[in-house]
């Protein structure tokens, strides 16, 4: 097979950070090439360079044997490179067809030629096994179908080299199977596919070749058939693959959180966002909330935190908190690890010590009386960095300069600092590497053993099954099943989540 794209000795520096140092990568046509490494290892930077979002300080990029220089993503697209982003970039109130052609509309005279666009999309969908109705609104699609739209978007623009950034992060097992079937179809059509993932079992399942990067440099390139997940983990982080497991029963008699008939109606009078949610959560217990994204999990979290109005009642440590504000609930002992660390958990352009203040600005160590205690805040930021292995030069480092895994560990450390009685953990390990994943799981295990009650929301079904004492399945805003984690599998849980069980 010929080489579709080759990166030679790519290096890229940012102030105080070497993102890439002599990274090389060669991807053949008709193959799936996985790129793995810890957060901060340089994967994202090198892919941004390949896609024209950043320019390398040194090194070469060759596409089909010809050296190229990209100033922006349009240059990369013109060279037949496309990227399917982890976070979908779709307009919900547009149809599938409108989303796919947006920015590349075919014209007939002065009007958009929708007939030609529809014909091309239907033919592509059939050719690559990505069947979808071009006239349905995106807001009516499930997560797996939305991903198909993203793939068709890049194919519509003529991509032959496809970059997939954490494509399975939000998919249930059946949708992962569908994606891998599609990837195999694309591969058979001669596409070159770069697959970025932290899920090493999936990497070995779908990839032909694997390149491992560590601390900004290429450390290995192997055939997937020649390695195990454990060996890949050791190449990435120098240790064995961590497992999401808990040990023993730590549940106490005390009920920390109780929800009774909690309902959030829609403003339009349609189906409730969540309806009649009832459960008790004991101290030292982890309840896992399983569901395809968009089935009420986010609204449930917002109700518990006080971010949404609801009917019904919520009690915390035996007392109603229905009238308590978000800040009051936090002060009572409710901690929160947000789903989107960059939008909900951090001020990206502020230093870490200022981020330490977020949500904790009403007491020690942040405040001394009515005044900010900067010295104490900086000292406590250093403590968090040390105890939770947050790798950064110091408290003055901007949050934006940290890798995703280190950002997440900092948030976990900040929220654990007050030892809350209840922790709402929303996708706590999404988009982090195996090293950070293992560290976060260990912190959750320790907290559970000490009596913390934890609500765990995750799209990683192995994480849900391994870390939870009980599983509640949400579908269309309703709890449809309670499942014993010890008696289920990811496939069975995925079926329950989609209503197929």
Secondary structure as UniProt FT lines:
FT   STRAND          3..14
FT   TURN            15..16
FT   STRAND          17..28
FT   TURN            29..30
FT   STRAND          31..36
FT   TURN            39..40
FT   HELIX           43..50
FT   TURN            51..52
FT   STRAND          58..63
FT   TURN            64..65
FT   STRAND          66..68
FT   HELIX           73..78
FT   TURN            79..80
FT   STRAND          81..84
FT   TURN            92..93
FT   HELIX           96..101
FT   TURN            102..103
FT   STRAND          107..108
FT   TURN            109..110
FT   STRAND          111..112
FT   HELIX           114..127
FT   TURN            128..129
FT   TURN            134..135
FT   HELIX           138..140
FT   HELIX           143..156
FT   TURN            157..158
FT   STRAND          161..165
FT   TURN            167..170
FT   HELIX           173..188
FT   TURN            189..190
FT   STRAND          192..196
FT   HELIX           200..206
FT   STRAND          209..214
FT   TURN            215..216
FT   STRAND          217..223
FT   HELIX           224..226
FT   HELIX           229..237
FT   STRAND          255..264
FT   TURN            267..268
FT   STRAND          274..282
FT   TURN            283..284
FT   STRAND          286..290
FT   TURN            293..294
FT   HELIX           297..305
FT   STRAND          311..316
FT   TURN            317..318
FT   STRAND          319..320
FT   TURN            322..323
FT   HELIX           326..332
FT   STRAND          334..337
FT   HELIX           341..345
FT   TURN            348..349
FT   HELIX           352..355
FT   TURN            356..359
FT   TURN            361..362
FT   TURN            364..366
FT   STRAND          367..368
FT   TURN            369..370
FT   STRAND          371..372
FT   HELIX           374..387
FT   TURN            388..389
FT   TURN            395..396
FT   HELIX           399..401
FT   HELIX           404..416
FT   TURN            417..419
FT   STRAND          422..426
FT   TURN            428..431
FT   HELIX           434..449
FT   TURN            450..451
FT   STRAND          453..457
FT   HELIX           461..467
FT   STRAND          470..475
FT   TURN            476..477
FT   STRAND          478..483
FT   HELIX           485..487
FT   HELIX           490..497
FT   TURN            498..499
//
